[in-house]
Amino acid sequence: MTPARPATRGLAAATAAFSIWGLFPVYLHPLSGVPALQVIAHRVTWACLFIFGWLLLRGELARVSAALTNARLVARLTLTALLISANWLVYVWSVTHAHIVDTSLGYYINPLVNVVLGVFVLHERLNRAQWTAVALAAIGVAYLTVLAGRPPWIAGALAVSFSLYGLQRKVISVDALPGLATETLLLLPLAVGYLAWCQAAGGAALTLERPGIAALLIGSGLVTAIPLFLFAYGARALPYSTLGVLQYIAPSLQLLCGVLLYHESFRPALAAGFAMIWVALLTYAADGLWRARNAPRALRV
């Protein structure tokens, strides 16, 4: 019974993390009147404070200090910090400008962009099912492009920026929380400087006259940090294949938020394009689960 307990807790933690990310549009929507760049600056600032406070309580600040003394590591974490901040900026702008459905598409195709990067950057080999999934996703994205009359730039920007971020973090030898703490610390001077300029120019959203908005801006740091803590715990306790299936909770909830809560358009023609992406993801996920189940058998043989 004991070995099952960490897996059960890991499943609960990972599910909670992806659910929080999926419901994030509900949190961001009241901030529609705040410029996206200002929201990101607050998110970076407060997340940095909360994460460092957590590391201080855990006695793990030395791990951040070790990262900061490695010039090459700092350079690579600067790149990942810029990638994740670009991803956040596109996401916040999209949610606050009624493009939640587009954001869900970005996170649906993100795993398949990871596969493509694995082939061309890490020289990984794909089997027939994986190539089929990539081809179906490409057809779906091409169809949506023709339907819209323009490339799905929001979905593309989110998928590519997060995939590149994940690729860089995969090859960097630093754990999740110390890495994120370093990234937010590197972005902190830009964030604080921008917020100070907004305050001086009279355009600051964090004012005593708007207590609700101020609370949401400060809380954005917690909403950023908490799911990352939960995800880090879940990732350690669960098989990678299980984590891969759970990640589709987030874009599914985002899609439901966009369509059901904020009444964004999801006409049948658009749904047909999404259906191609869903079939691709089902193919990819089913292949991953099948290979994960058969790996122990192969080892026994």
HELIX and SHEET records of a PDB file:
HELIX    1   1 ALA A    4  GLY A   22  1                                  19    
HELIX    2   2 PHE A   24  LEU A   28  1                                   5    
HELIX    3   3 HIS A   29  LEU A   31  5                                   3    
HELIX    4   4 ALA A   36  ARG A   58  1                                  23    
HELIX    5   5 LEU A   61  LEU A   68  1                                   8    
HELIX    6   6 ALA A   71  THR A   96  1                                  26    
HELIX    7   7 ILE A  100  PHE A  120  1                                  21    
HELIX    8   8 ARG A  128  ALA A  148  1                                  21    
HELIX    9   9 TRP A  153  VAL A  171  1                                  19    
HELIX   10  10 ALA A  176  ALA A  201  1                                  26    
HELIX   11  11 PRO A  211  ALA A  237  1                                  27    
HELIX   12  12 TYR A  240  LEU A  246  1                                   7    
HELIX   13  13 ILE A  249  LEU A  256  1                                   8    
HELIX   14  14 CYS A  257  LEU A  261  3                                   5    
HELIX   15  15 PRO A  268  ARG A  300  1                                  33    
END                                                                             
